């Protein structure tokens, strides 16, 4: 059940990221676009990273086939 909650949350966050990204790009000057990215996109990426980190803690290796951070580093 917890696994499904993480995946549902991740899906919602990714959709939100796509929408925010589309609403920012091309609509503002470079400076304003950068400021919007910092204030709206960066916190959302942090939220996504948190969901993925929590998911990694409970996902079995059979289901979660992507490498974890330590596996990528070493």
Residue pairs with C-beta under 8 A, 6 or more apart in sequence:
2 58
3 55
3 58
3 59
3 63
6 51
6 54
6 55
6 58
7 55
9 51
10 48
10 51
10 52
10 55
13 44
13 47
13 48
13 51
14 48
16 44
17 41
17 44
17 45
17 48
20 40
20 41
20 44
21 41
24 33
24 36
24 37
24 40
24 41
25 33
27 33
28 36
55 64
56 64
56 68
